[in-house]
Amino acid sequence: MMIPPPYSLTVANGPIKVGSIRILGISSSASMLLGDTESIRLYSFFDTPPESVIVGPLAPLPSLPEEDTNA
Amino acid sequence: MPKGQRTTRIVSIALNTVGSSSVAQFGDNNATNLKSRAIAVQRAVANNDEGDDVRFASYGLFTRPLLQLHTGITVGTRIDRPSPDIEIGCIDVTALSSSALLRAGCGGPLTAQTRVLHIRHFNNPGIR
């Protein structure tokens, strides 16, 4: 005998009407969905090791050695 | 195919860039699995030569397990009646990048992961 699950979800889908969409950017495991979905799992990692931290407001670019500039 | 199939109608789409494991989907799909890694070194001369450190295996970030949500509750889902269509006017998107998804339509489970790291040494005496 099948035991029904304790919780049940009834999905009543209404119509989806969208006029216009303007998006600049969707990035790093982001998503823009128009419609139904079952499950969503989004992960985003960003890890810079401490030794590459630059002390100071701006990150200076290394100056080019002299001989290259005359070439 | 997911239970709620729907017809998608779109008048116009302007899409500039879809890059690094991104997806622009118009219509239904079954499941989506996006994965993007990266390291991006940009180094002058490294003081500490740790050997070959530009490999994914060198960093724990790329092997860290993905956390899963376990509620321990089972939910029975039922779609009530045939789903009406999806109607969209115009979509104007400049860029999709690093495991991004733009979908107009129904879909099954979506999983997306992005890992970066981004090392930047500079060999100036004043800066470590």
N, CA and C atoms of all chains as a GROMACS GRO file, in nm:
protein
  597
    1MET      N    1   0.087  -0.116   0.000
    1MET     CA    2   0.000   0.000   0.000
    1MET      C    3   0.092   0.123   0.000
    2MET      N    4   0.069   0.217  -0.095
    2MET     CA    5   0.156   0.335  -0.109
    2MET      C    6   0.118   0.437  -0.001
    3ILE      N    7   0.219   0.477   0.080
    3ILE     CA    8   0.190   0.579   0.182
    3ILE      C    9   0.204   0.715   0.116
    4PRO      N   10   0.097   0.796   0.115
    4PRO     CA   11   0.110   0.928   0.050
    4PRO      C   12   0.212   1.014   0.126
    5PRO      N   13   0.289   1.100   0.056
    5PRO     CA   14   0.384   1.188   0.127
    5PRO      C   15   0.310   1.281   0.223
    6PRO      N   16   0.372   1.319   0.336
    6PRO     CA   17   0.303   1.402   0.436
    6PRO      C   18   0.262   1.538   0.381
    7TYR      N   19   0.340   1.593   0.288
    7TYR     CA   20   0.306   1.727   0.237
    7TYR      C   21   0.277   1.716   0.088
    8SER      N   22   0.179   1.790   0.040
    8SER     CA   23   0.156   1.788  -0.105
    8SER      C   24   0.143   1.931  -0.153
    9LEU      N   25   0.193   1.954  -0.273
    9LEU     CA   26   0.193   2.090  -0.331
    9LEU      C   27   0.117   2.082  -0.462
   10THR      N   28   0.011   2.161  -0.474
   10THR     CA   29  -0.065   2.166  -0.600
   10THR      C   30  -0.029   2.295  -0.672
   11VAL      N   31   0.020   2.280  -0.793
   11VAL     CA   32   0.064   2.398  -0.869
   11VAL      C   33  -0.047   2.435  -0.967
   12ALA      N   34  -0.099   2.556  -0.950
   12ALA     CA   35  -0.201   2.604  -1.046
   12ALA      C   36  -0.135   2.713  -1.129
   13ASN      N   37  -0.100   2.683  -1.253
   13ASN     CA   38  -0.024   2.778  -1.334
   13ASN      C   39  -0.118   2.876  -1.401
   14GLY      N   40  -0.096   3.006  -1.370
   14GLY     CA   41  -0.171   3.108  -1.442
   14GLY      C   42  -0.095   3.145  -1.568
   15PRO      N   43  -0.153   3.229  -1.654
   15PRO     CA   44  -0.080   3.272  -1.773
   15PRO      C   45   0.036   3.363  -1.735
   16ILE      N   46   0.142   3.362  -1.817
   16ILE     CA   47   0.256   3.452  -1.796
   16ILE      C   48   0.261   3.545  -1.916
   17LYS      N   49   0.242   3.673  -1.891
   17LYS     CA   50   0.252   3.772  -2.000
   17LYS      C   51   0.351   3.878  -1.956
   18VAL      N   52   0.456   3.896  -2.032
   18VAL     CA   53   0.560   3.992  -1.996
   18VAL      C   54   0.572   4.092  -2.110
   19GLY      N   55   0.578   4.219  -2.076
   19GLY     CA   56   0.591   4.322  -2.182
   19GLY      C   57   0.731   4.321  -2.237
   20SER      N   58   0.823   4.392  -2.166
   20SER     CA   59   0.960   4.394  -2.218
   20SER      C   60   1.057   4.385  -2.101
   21ILE      N   61   1.174   4.328  -2.128
   21ILE     CA   62   1.275   4.309  -2.025
   21ILE      C   63   1.405   4.368  -2.075
   22ARG      N   64   1.475   4.445  -1.990
   22ARG     CA   65   1.606   4.500  -2.028
   22ARG      C   66   1.702   4.463  -1.915
   23ILE      N   67   1.804   4.383  -1.947
   23ILE     CA   68   1.899   4.339  -1.843
   23ILE      C   69   2.039   4.371  -1.891
   24LEU      N   70   2.125   4.430  -1.806
   24LEU     CA   71   2.264   4.456  -1.845
   24LEU      C   72   2.345   4.328  -1.836
   25GLY      N   73   2.338   4.257  -1.725
   25GLY     CA   74   2.425   4.141  -1.714
   25GLY      C   75   2.369   4.037  -1.620
   26ILE      N   76   2.389   3.910  -1.653
   26ILE     CA   77   2.357   3.799  -1.563
   26ILE      C   78   2.486   3.721  -1.551
   27SER      N   79   2.543   3.711  -1.428
   27SER     CA   80   2.677   3.652  -1.418
   27SER      C   81   2.694   3.569  -1.292
   28SER      N   82   2.799   3.486  -1.293
   28SER     CA   83   2.841   3.406  -1.176
   28SER      C   84   2.727   3.325  -1.119
   29SER      N   85   2.685   3.224  -1.191
   29SER     CA   86   2.582   3.131  -1.145
   29SER      C   87   2.452   3.201  -1.112
   30ALA      N   88   2.418   3.302  -1.186
   30ALA     CA   89   2.286   3.366  -1.166
   30ALA      C   90   2.193   3.315  -1.275
   31SER      N   91   2.063   3.337  -1.256
   31SER     CA   92   1.971   3.288  -1.359
   31SER      C   93   1.850   3.380  -1.368
   32MET      N   94   1.796   3.389  -1.490
   32MET     CA   95   1.676   3.468  -1.514
   32MET      C   96   1.576   3.371  -1.576
   33LEU      N   97   1.469   3.336  -1.504
   33LEU     CA   98   1.376   3.232  -1.550
   33LEU      C   99   1.238   3.292  -1.572
   34LEU      N  100   1.179   3.261  -1.686
   34LEU     CA  101   1.041   3.303  -1.714
   34LEU      C  102   0.965   3.175  -1.739
   35GLY      N  103   0.898   3.120  -1.636
   35GLY     CA  104   0.828   2.994  -1.652
   35GLY      C  105   0.847   2.909  -1.528
   36ASP      N  106   0.807   2.782  -1.536
   36ASP     CA  107   0.813   2.697  -1.417
   36ASP      C  108   0.952   2.636  -1.403
   37THR      N  109   0.979   2.593  -1.280
   37THR     CA  110   1.102   2.517  -1.260
   37THR      C  111   1.079   2.423  -1.144
   38GLU      N  112   1.165   2.321  -1.130
   38GLU     CA  113   1.146   2.226  -1.021
   38GLU      C  114   1.237   2.262  -0.905
   39SER      N  115   1.368   2.261  -0.926
   39SER     CA  116   1.460   2.295  -0.815
   39SER      C  117   1.576   2.374  -0.873
   40ILE      N  118   1.630   2.463  -0.791
   40ILE     CA  119   1.741   2.548  -0.835
   40ILE      C  120   1.853   2.539  -0.732
   41ARG      N  121   1.976   2.510  -0.777
   41ARG     CA  122   2.092   2.511  -0.687
   41ARG      C  123   2.202   2.593  -0.754
   42LEU      N  124   2.236   2.705  -0.699
   42LEU     CA  125   2.336   2.793  -0.761
   42LEU      C  126   2.452   2.811  -0.663
   43TYR      N  127   2.576   2.788  -0.710
   43TYR     CA  128   2.693   2.802  -0.623
   43TYR      C  129   2.791   2.899  -0.689
   44SER      N  130   2.849   2.989  -0.612
   44SER     CA  131   2.951   3.077  -0.668
   44SER      C  132   3.063   3.093  -0.566
   45PHE      N  133   3.187   3.058  -0.600
   45PHE     CA  134   3.303   3.070  -0.512
   45PHE      C  135   3.394   3.177  -0.570
   46PHE      N  136   3.463   3.253  -0.489
   46PHE     CA  137   3.564   3.348  -0.539
   46PHE      C  138   3.667   3.361  -0.428
   47ASP      N  139   3.790   3.317  -0.452
   47ASP     CA  140   3.884   3.310  -0.341
   47ASP      C  141   4.019   3.358  -0.388
   48THR      N  142   4.066   3.474  -0.341
   48THR     CA  143   4.201   3.522  -0.375
   48THR      C  144   4.290   3.495  -0.254
   49PRO      N  145   4.398   3.420  -0.269
   49PRO     CA  146   4.486   3.391  -0.154
   49PRO      C  147   4.544   3.519  -0.096
   50PRO      N  148   4.576   3.524   0.034
   50PRO     CA  149   4.623   3.647   0.098
   50PRO      C  150   4.747   3.706   0.031
   51GLU      N  151   4.838   3.621  -0.023
   51GLU     CA  152   4.964   3.681  -0.071
   51GLU      C  153   4.943   3.766  -0.196
   52SER      N  154   4.826   3.763  -0.253
   52SER     CA  155   4.810   3.846  -0.373
   52SER      C  156   4.734   3.973  -0.338
   53VAL      N  157   4.717   4.000  -0.207
   53VAL     CA  158   4.644   4.122  -0.167
   53VAL      C  159   4.736   4.241  -0.189
   54ILE      N  160   4.688   4.349  -0.248
   54ILE     CA  161   4.771   4.468  -0.275
   54ILE      C  162   4.732   4.573  -0.172
   55VAL      N  163   4.832   4.624  -0.097
   55VAL     CA  164   4.803   4.724   0.008
   55VAL      C  165   4.791   4.859  -0.061
   56GLY      N  166   4.680   4.930  -0.043
   56GLY     CA  167   4.668   5.062  -0.106
   56GLY      C  168   4.538   5.068  -0.184
   57PRO      N  169   4.491   5.192  -0.207
   57PRO     CA  170   4.360   5.205  -0.274
   57PRO      C  171   4.363   5.156  -0.418
   58LEU      N  172   4.474   5.184  -0.490
   58LEU     CA  173   4.474   5.146  -0.632
   58LEU      C  174   4.573   5.034  -0.654
   59ALA      N  175   4.549   4.953  -0.752
   59ALA     CA  176   4.644   4.845  -0.782
   59ALA      C  177   4.737   4.898  -0.891
   60PRO      N  178   4.864   4.929  -0.856
   60PRO     CA  179   4.955   4.988  -0.956
   60PRO      C  180   4.996   4.884  -1.060
   61LEU      N  181   5.008   4.925  -1.184
   61LEU     CA  182   5.060   4.833  -1.287
   61LEU      C  183   5.212   4.842  -1.285
   62PRO      N  184   5.283   4.728  -1.300
   62PRO     CA  185   5.431   4.732  -1.299
   62PRO      C  186   5.480   4.818  -1.415
   63SER      N  187   5.584   4.905  -1.389
   63SER     CA  188   5.634   4.994  -1.498
   63SER      C  189   5.718   4.910  -1.594
   64LEU      N  190   5.712   4.945  -1.725
   64LEU     CA  191   5.786   4.868  -1.826
   64LEU      C  192   5.936   4.898  -1.810
   65PRO      N  193   6.026   4.798  -1.827
   65PRO     CA  194   6.171   4.824  -1.821
   65PRO      C  195   6.210   4.922  -1.931
   66GLU      N  196   6.324   5.002  -1.912
   66GLU     CA  197   6.364   5.109  -2.003
   66GLU      C  198   6.377   5.061  -2.146
   67GLU      N  199   6.451   4.951  -2.172
   67GLU     CA  200   6.486   4.917  -2.310
   67GLU      C  201   6.361   4.885  -2.391
   68ASP      N  202   6.256   4.839  -2.330
   68ASP     CA  203   6.138   4.806  -2.411
   68ASP      C  204   6.076   4.931  -2.468
   69THR      N  205   6.083   5.044  -2.391
   69THR     CA  206   6.007   5.161  -2.438
   69THR      C  207   6.072   5.217  -2.566
   70ASN      N  208   6.207   5.201  -2.585
   70ASN     CA  209   6.268   5.259  -2.706
   70ASN      C  210   6.253   5.165  -2.825
   71ALA      N  211   6.221   5.038  -2.802
   71ALA     CA  212   6.217   4.941  -2.915
   71ALA      C  213   6.108   4.978  -3.014
   72MET      N  214   1.029   1.478  -1.974
   72MET     CA  215   0.993   1.619  -1.979
   72MET      C  216   0.920   1.657  -1.849
   73PRO      N  217   0.946   1.775  -1.795
   73PRO     CA  218   0.877   1.815  -1.672
   73PRO      C  219   0.725   1.812  -1.695
   74LYS      N  220   0.652   1.802  -1.584
   74LYS     CA  221   0.507   1.783  -1.598
   74LYS      C  222   0.444   1.903  -1.669
   75GLY      N  223   0.482   2.028  -1.631
   75GLY     CA  224   0.412   2.144  -1.684
   75GLY      C  225   0.473   2.188  -1.814
   76GLN      N  226   0.432   2.128  -1.929
   76GLN     CA  227   0.488   2.176  -2.055
   76GLN      C  228   0.413   2.302  -2.095
   77ARG      N  229   0.483   2.400  -2.149
   77ARG     CA  230   0.415   2.525  -2.189
   77ARG      C  231   0.473   2.572  -2.320
   78THR      N  232   0.391   2.641  -2.396
   78THR     CA  233   0.439   2.698  -2.522
   78THR      C  234   0.486   2.840  -2.493
   79THR      N  235   0.602   2.877  -2.540
   79THR     CA  236   0.658   3.010  -2.516
   79THR      C  237   0.653   3.090  -2.644
   80ARG      N  238   0.598   3.212  -2.637
   80ARG     CA  239   0.595   3.300  -2.756
   80ARG      C  240   0.672   3.427  -2.723
   81ILE      N  241   0.771   3.461  -2.804
   81ILE     CA  242   0.851   3.581  -2.779
   81ILE      C  243   0.849   3.666  -2.905
   82VAL      N  244   0.829   3.798  -2.891
   82VAL     CA  245   0.824   3.885  -3.008
   82VAL      C  246   0.965   3.911  -3.058
   83SER      N  247   1.054   3.958  -2.970
   83SER     CA  248   1.190   3.988  -3.019
   83SER      C  249   1.292   3.967  -2.908
   84ILE      N  250   1.415   3.929  -2.950
   84ILE     CA  251   1.523   3.905  -2.853
   84ILE      C  252   1.646   3.979  -2.901
   85ALA      N  253   1.711   4.055  -2.812
   85ALA     CA  254   1.841   4.117  -2.844
   85ALA      C  255   1.938   4.065  -2.740
   86LEU      N  256   2.036   3.985  -2.783
   86LEU     CA  257   2.126   3.919  -2.688
   86LEU      C  258   2.268   3.946  -2.740
   87ASN      N  259   2.352   4.013  -2.658
   87ASN     CA  260   2.484   4.053  -2.709
   87ASN      C  261   2.586   3.943  -2.691
   88THR      N  262   2.605   3.897  -2.566
   88THR     CA  263   2.714   3.802  -2.540
   88THR      C  264   2.666   3.689  -2.450
   89VAL      N  265   2.700   3.566  -2.488
   89VAL     CA  266   2.673   3.451  -2.400
   89VAL      C  267   2.807   3.380  -2.385
   90GLY      N  268   2.871   3.392  -2.269
   90GLY     CA  269   3.007   3.342  -2.257
   90GLY      C  270   3.027   3.252  -2.138
   91SER      N  271   3.139   3.185  -2.135
   91SER     CA  272   3.190   3.093  -2.031
   91SER      C  273   3.080   3.012  -1.964
   92SER      N  274   3.042   2.910  -2.031
   92SER     CA  275   2.944   2.808  -1.987
   92SER      C  276   2.812   2.870  -1.944
   93SER      N  277   2.761   2.961  -2.025
   93SER     CA  278   2.627   3.016  -1.998
   93SER      C  279   2.533   2.961  -2.103
   94VAL      N  280   2.400   2.970  -2.073
   94VAL     CA  281   2.298   2.914  -2.163
   94VAL      C  282   2.186   3.015  -2.178
   95ALA      N  283   2.144   3.037  -2.300
   95ALA     CA  284   2.021   3.115  -2.326
   95ALA      C  285   1.922   3.016  -2.386
   96GLN      N  286   1.817   2.982  -2.312
   96GLN     CA  287   1.723   2.877  -2.353
   96GLN      C  288   1.587   2.940  -2.377
   97PHE      N  289   1.528   2.916  -2.494
   97PHE     CA  290   1.393   2.967  -2.523
   97PHE      C  291   1.305   2.846  -2.548
   98GLY      N  292   1.222   2.811  -2.451
   98GLY     CA  293   1.139   2.691  -2.460
   98GLY      C  294   1.170   2.602  -2.342
   99ASP      N  295   1.104   2.486  -2.336
   99ASP     CA  296   1.119   2.399  -2.219
   99ASP      C  297   1.247   2.317  -2.230
  100ASN      N  298   1.298   2.275  -2.116
  100ASN     CA  299   1.408   2.177  -2.120
  100ASN      C  300   1.394   2.086  -2.000
  101ASN      N  301   1.475   1.982  -1.995
  101ASN     CA  302   1.458   1.880  -1.893
  101ASN      C  303   1.540   1.913  -1.769
  102ALA      N  304   1.668   1.935  -1.784
  102ALA     CA  305   1.754   1.966  -1.669
  102ALA      C  306   1.869   2.051  -1.720
  103THR      N  307   1.924   2.134  -1.633
  103THR     CA  308   2.036   2.221  -1.672
  103THR      C  309   2.147   2.207  -1.569
  104ASN      N  310   2.271   2.185  -1.620
  104ASN     CA  311   2.383   2.169  -1.529
  104ASN      C  312   2.499   2.252  -1.584
  105LEU      N  313   2.533   2.364  -1.520
  105LEU     CA  314   2.635   2.456  -1.570
  105LEU      C  315   2.755   2.452  -1.476
  106LYS      N  316   2.878   2.453  -1.533
  106LYS     CA  317   2.997   2.447  -1.448
  106LYS      C  318   3.103   2.537  -1.509
  107SER      N  319   3.162   2.627  -1.426
  107SER     CA  320   3.267   2.715  -1.478
  107SER      C  321   3.377   2.722  -1.375
  108ARG      N  322   3.505   2.708  -1.412
  108ARG     CA  323   3.613   2.708  -1.311
  108ARG      C  324   3.699   2.832  -1.329
  109ALA      N  325   3.814   2.848  -1.373
  109ALA     CA  326   3.900   2.966  -1.390
  109ALA      C  327   4.009   2.970  -1.286
  110ILE      N  328   4.118   3.039  -1.309
  110ILE     CA  329   4.225   3.071  -1.214
  110ILE      C  330   4.271   3.213  -1.242
  111ALA      N  331   4.306   3.260  -1.356
  111ALA     CA  332   4.338   3.399  -1.389
  111ALA      C  333   4.455   3.450  -1.309
  112VAL      N  334   4.579   3.424  -1.343
  112VAL     CA  335   4.696   3.448  -1.257
  112VAL      C  336   4.743   3.594  -1.264
  113GLN      N  337   4.781   3.658  -1.374
  113GLN     CA  338   4.837   3.793  -1.383
  113GLN      C  339   4.948   3.817  -1.282
  114ARG      N  340   5.069   3.768  -1.307
  114ARG     CA  341   5.179   3.777  -1.211
  114ARG      C  342   5.298   3.844  -1.278
  115ALA      N  343   5.375   3.931  -1.206
  115ALA     CA  344   5.501   3.989  -1.257
  115ALA      C  345   5.607   3.881  -1.237
  116VAL      N  346   5.678   3.881  -1.122
  116VAL     CA  347   5.771   3.771  -1.091
  116VAL      C  348   5.738   3.728  -0.949
  117ALA      N  349   5.708   3.605  -0.930
  117ALA     CA  350   5.663   3.560  -0.796
  117ALA      C  351   5.785   3.541  -0.708
  118ASN      N  352   5.783   3.594  -0.583
  118ASN     CA  353   5.895   3.570  -0.491
  118ASN      C  354   5.893   3.424  -0.450
  119ASN      N  355   5.772   3.375  -0.413
  119ASN     CA  356   5.770   3.238  -0.358
  119ASN      C  357   5.735   3.142  -0.471
  120ASP      N  358   5.839   3.075  -0.524
  120ASP     CA  359   5.805   2.982  -0.633
  120ASP      C  360   5.757   2.851  -0.570
  121GLU      N  361   5.625   2.833  -0.577
  121GLU     CA  362   5.567   2.711  -0.517
  121GLU      C  363   5.559   2.602  -0.623
  122GLY      N  364   5.643   2.608  -0.725
  122GLY     CA  365   5.636   2.504  -0.826
  122GLY      C  366   5.516   2.530  -0.916
  123ASP      N  367   5.461   2.426  -0.969
  123ASP     CA  368   5.352   2.441  -1.065
  123ASP      C  369   5.224   2.468  -0.989
  124ASP      N  370   5.193   2.602  -0.968
  124ASP     CA  371   5.074   2.628  -0.886
  124ASP      C  372   4.958   2.674  -0.971
  125VAL      N  373   4.967   2.658  -1.104
  125VAL     CA  374   4.853   2.701  -1.184
  125VAL      C  375   4.776   2.576  -1.226
  126ARG      N  376   4.745   2.493  -1.130
  126ARG     CA  377   4.663   2.375  -1.160
  126ARG      C  378   4.544   2.377  -1.064
  127PHE      N  379   4.430   2.328  -1.112
  127PHE     CA  380   4.311   2.328  -1.027
  127PHE      C  381   4.334   2.246  -0.900
  128ALA      N  382   4.410   2.135  -0.917
  128ALA     CA  383   4.429   2.046  -0.802
  128ALA      C  384   4.510   2.115  -0.692
  129SER      N  385   4.582   2.225  -0.725
  129SER     CA  386   4.665   2.290  -0.623
  129SER      C  387   4.581   2.364  -0.520
  130TYR      N  388   4.453   2.386  -0.548
  130TYR     CA  389   4.374   2.472  -0.458
  130TYR      C  390   4.251   2.398  -0.409
  131GLY      N  391   4.226   2.410  -0.279
  131GLY     CA  392   4.111   2.342  -0.219
  131GLY      C  393   3.980   2.398  -0.269
  132LEU      N  394   3.983   2.522  -0.319
  132LEU     CA  395   3.858   2.585  -0.364
  132LEU      C  396   3.791   2.501  -0.471
  133PHE      N  397   3.872   2.440  -0.559
  133PHE     CA  398   3.814   2.368  -0.673
  133PHE      C  399   3.770   2.228  -0.637
  134THR      N  400   3.806   2.183  -0.516
  134THR     CA  401   3.761   2.048  -0.479
  134THR      C  402   3.663   2.051  -0.363
  135ARG      N  403   3.630   2.170  -0.318
  135ARG     CA  404   3.538   2.181  -0.204
  135ARG      C  405   3.402   2.125  -0.245
  136PRO      N  406   3.339   2.039  -0.163
  136PRO     CA  407   3.211   1.980  -0.203
  136PRO      C  408   3.100   2.086  -0.205
  137LEU      N  409   2.998   2.062  -0.287
  137LEU     CA  410   2.885   2.155  -0.293
  137LEU      C  411   2.790   2.123  -0.180
  138LEU      N  412   2.747   2.224  -0.105
  138LEU     CA  413   2.656   2.199   0.006
  138LEU      C  414   2.519   2.162  -0.048
  139GLN      N  415   2.454   2.064   0.015
  139GLN     CA  416   2.320   2.022  -0.028
  139GLN      C  417   2.221   2.056   0.083
  140LEU      N  418   2.099   2.096   0.044
  140LEU     CA  419   1.994   2.128   0.142
  140LEU      C  420   1.915   2.001   0.168
  141HIS      N  421   1.919   1.952   0.292
  141HIS     CA  422   1.844   1.830   0.325
  141HIS      C  423   1.733   1.867   0.424
  142THR      N  424   1.609   1.866   0.380
  142THR     CA  425   1.501   1.901   0.473
  142THR      C  426   1.442   1.776   0.538
  143GLY      N  427   1.461   1.660   0.472
  143GLY     CA  428   1.405   1.537   0.528
  143GLY      C  429   1.255   1.528   0.510
  144ILE      N  430   1.199   1.622   0.431
  144ILE     CA  431   1.054   1.621   0.411
  144ILE      C  432   1.030   1.584   0.265
  145THR      N  433   0.937   1.492   0.240
  145THR     CA  434   0.903   1.463   0.100
  145THR      C  435   0.774   1.538   0.066
  146VAL      N  436   0.772   1.602  -0.047
  146VAL     CA  437   0.656   1.681  -0.087
  146VAL      C  438   0.603   1.624  -0.217
  147GLY      N  439   0.475   1.593  -0.222
  147GLY     CA  440   0.413   1.542  -0.345
  147GLY      C  441   0.365   1.661  -0.426
  148THR      N  442   0.414   1.674  -0.549
  148THR     CA  443   0.377   1.790  -0.630
  148THR      C  444   0.279   1.748  -0.739
  149ARG      N  445   0.176   1.831  -0.761
  149ARG     CA  446   0.077   1.799  -0.866
  149ARG      C  447   0.050   1.927  -0.945
  150ILE      N  448   0.056   1.920  -1.080
  150ILE     CA  449   0.024   2.036  -1.164
  150ILE      C  450  -0.126   2.033  -1.187
  151ASP      N  451  -0.195   2.145  -1.148
  151ASP     CA  452  -0.340   2.143  -1.142
  151ASP      C  453  -0.404   2.122  -1.280
  152ARG      N  454  -0.378   2.210  -1.375
  152ARG     CA  455  -0.445   2.195  -1.506
  152ARG      C  456  -0.345   2.234  -1.614
  153PRO      N  457  -0.379   2.201  -1.740
  153PRO     CA  458  -0.282   2.233  -1.845
  153PRO      C  459  -0.238   2.379  -1.835
  154SER      N  460  -0.111   2.403  -1.848
  154SER     CA  461  -0.058   2.537  -1.820
  154SER      C  462  -0.074   2.623  -1.944
  155PRO      N  463  -0.127   2.744  -1.927
  155PRO     CA  464  -0.141   2.835  -2.041
  155PRO      C  465  -0.004   2.877  -2.092
  156ASP      N  466  -0.004   2.941  -2.210
  156ASP     CA  467   0.124   2.975  -2.273
  156ASP      C  468   0.197   3.086  -2.198
  157ILE      N  469   0.325   3.101  -2.235
  157ILE     CA  470   0.407   3.213  -2.184
  157ILE      C  471   0.422   3.309  -2.300
  158GLU      N  472   0.379   3.435  -2.281
  158GLU     CA  473   0.391   3.534  -2.389
  158GLU      C  474   0.482   3.647  -2.343
  159ILE      N  475   0.585   3.676  -2.420
  159ILE     CA  476   0.682   3.780  -2.382
  159ILE      C  477   0.697   3.876  -2.499
  160GLY      N  478   0.708   4.004  -2.467
  160GLY     CA  479   0.726   4.106  -2.571
  160GLY      C  480   0.868   4.102  -2.623
  161CYS      N  481   0.954   4.190  -2.564
  161CYS     CA  482   1.091   4.188  -2.613
  161CYS      C  483   1.187   4.168  -2.496
  162ILE      N  484   1.293   4.097  -2.522
  162ILE     CA  485   1.397   4.072  -2.421
  162ILE      C  486   1.526   4.135  -2.473
  163ASP      N  487   1.589   4.219  -2.393
  163ASP     CA  488   1.714   4.285  -2.434
  163ASP      C  489   1.816   4.259  -2.324
  164VAL      N  490   1.913   4.168  -2.350
  164VAL     CA  491   2.014   4.132  -2.249
  164VAL      C  492   2.150   4.162  -2.308
  165THR      N  493   2.237   4.232  -2.232
  165THR     CA  494   2.371   4.262  -2.284
  165THR      C  495   2.464   4.142  -2.270
  166ALA      N  496   2.470   4.081  -2.150
  166ALA     CA  497   2.571   3.974  -2.136
  166ALA      C  498   2.527   3.867  -2.039
  167LEU      N  499   2.563   3.744  -2.072
  167LEU     CA  500   2.550   3.630  -1.982
  167LEU      C  501   2.691   3.575  -1.965
  168SER      N  502   2.733   3.552  -1.839
  168SER     CA  503   2.870   3.503  -1.823
  168SER      C  504   2.881   3.413  -1.701
  169SER      N  505   2.979   3.327  -1.700
  169SER     CA  506   3.013   3.232  -1.592
  169SER      C  507   2.891   3.160  -1.538
  170SER      N  508   2.851   3.057  -1.606
  170SER     CA  509   2.743   2.969  -1.560
  170SER      C  510   2.614   3.043  -1.537
  171ALA      N  511   2.577   3.132  -1.627
  171ALA     CA  512   2.450   3.204  -1.611
  171ALA      C  513   2.348   3.140  -1.704
  172LEU      N  514   2.219   3.151  -1.663
  172LEU     CA  515   2.113   3.090  -1.744
  172LEU      C  516   2.002   3.191  -1.767
  173LEU      N  517   1.965   3.210  -1.892
  173LEU     CA  518   1.847   3.288  -1.926
  173LEU      C  519   1.750   3.190  -1.990
  174ARG      N  520   1.632   3.168  -1.927
  174ARG     CA  521   1.538   3.068  -1.982
  174ARG      C  522   1.400   3.129  -1.988
  175ALA      N  523   1.338   3.120  -2.104
  175ALA     CA  524   1.196   3.154  -2.118
  175ALA      C  525   1.126   3.024  -2.148
  176GLY      N  526   1.064   2.963  -2.047
  176GLY     CA  527   1.000   2.833  -2.064
  176GLY      C  528   1.015   2.755  -1.936
  177CYS      N  529   0.968   2.631  -1.936
  177CYS     CA  530   0.973   2.551  -1.813
  177CYS      C  531   1.099   2.465  -1.813
  178GLY      N  532   1.136   2.424  -1.695
  178GLY     CA  533   1.256   2.342  -1.690
  178GLY      C  534   1.259   2.256  -1.565
  179GLY      N  535   1.342   2.152  -1.569
  179GLY     CA  536   1.359   2.065  -1.454
  179GLY      C  537   1.461   2.124  -1.358
  180PRO      N  538   1.535   2.037  -1.287
  180PRO     CA  539   1.632   2.088  -1.190
  180PRO      C  540   1.743   2.166  -1.258
  181LEU      N  541   1.782   2.276  -1.191
  181LEU     CA  542   1.890   2.363  -1.242
  181LEU      C  543   2.002   2.364  -1.138
  182THR      N  544   2.124   2.329  -1.183
  182THR     CA  545   2.242   2.337  -1.095
  182THR      C  546   2.349   2.415  -1.168
  183ALA      N  547   2.404   2.519  -1.103
  183ALA     CA  548   2.510   2.599  -1.167
  183ALA      C  549   2.617   2.627  -1.063
  184GLN      N  550   2.746   2.612  -1.103
  184GLN     CA  551   2.853   2.644  -1.007
  184GLN      C  552   2.963   2.723  -1.078
  185THR      N  553   3.017   2.820  -1.010
  185THR     CA  554   3.127   2.903  -1.060
  185THR      C  555   3.236   2.909  -0.955
  186ARG      N  556   3.360   2.880  -0.988
  186ARG     CA  557   3.474   2.893  -0.896
  186ARG      C  558   3.577   2.977  -0.967
  187VAL      N  559   3.647   3.071  -0.908
  187VAL     CA  560   3.738   3.162  -0.979
  187VAL      C  561   3.879   3.151  -0.923
  188LEU      N  562   3.920   3.215  -0.818
  188LEU     CA  563   4.052   3.218  -0.751
  188LEU      C  564   4.128   3.347  -0.785
  189HIS      N  565   4.176   3.383  -0.902
  189HIS     CA  566   4.221   3.519  -0.936
  189HIS      C  567   4.342   3.565  -0.856
  190ILE      N  568   4.463   3.507  -0.878
  190ILE     CA  569   4.588   3.544  -0.808
  190ILE      C  570   4.648   3.664  -0.877
  191ARG      N  571   4.713   3.758  -0.811
  191ARG     CA  572   4.774   3.876  -0.874
  191ARG      C  573   4.904   3.915  -0.808
  192HIS      N  574   5.014   3.856  -0.816
  192HIS     CA  575   5.138   3.902  -0.751
  192HIS      C  576   5.190   4.023  -0.825
  193PHE      N  577   5.256   4.119  -0.754
  193PHE     CA  578   5.337   4.225  -0.819
  193PHE      C  579   5.471   4.226  -0.748
  194ASN      N  580   5.580   4.232  -0.820
  194ASN     CA  581   5.712   4.216  -0.757
  194ASN      C  582   5.774   4.351  -0.724
  195ASN      N  583   5.691   4.450  -0.684
  195ASN     CA  584   5.751   4.580  -0.644
  195ASN      C  585   5.798   4.566  -0.501
  196PRO      N  586   5.913   4.628  -0.466
  196PRO     CA  587   5.963   4.612  -0.329
  196PRO      C  588   5.859   4.654  -0.226
  197GLY      N  589   5.783   4.761  -0.256
  197GLY     CA  590   5.689   4.810  -0.154
  197GLY      C  591   5.568   4.720  -0.140
  198ILE      N  592   5.550   4.628  -0.236
  198ILE     CA  593   5.424   4.550  -0.232
  198ILE      C  594   5.462   4.403  -0.226
  199ARG      N  595   5.407   4.332  -0.134
  199ARG     CA  596   5.440   4.188  -0.126
  199ARG      C  597   5.366   4.111  -0.234
   0.00000   0.00000   0.00000
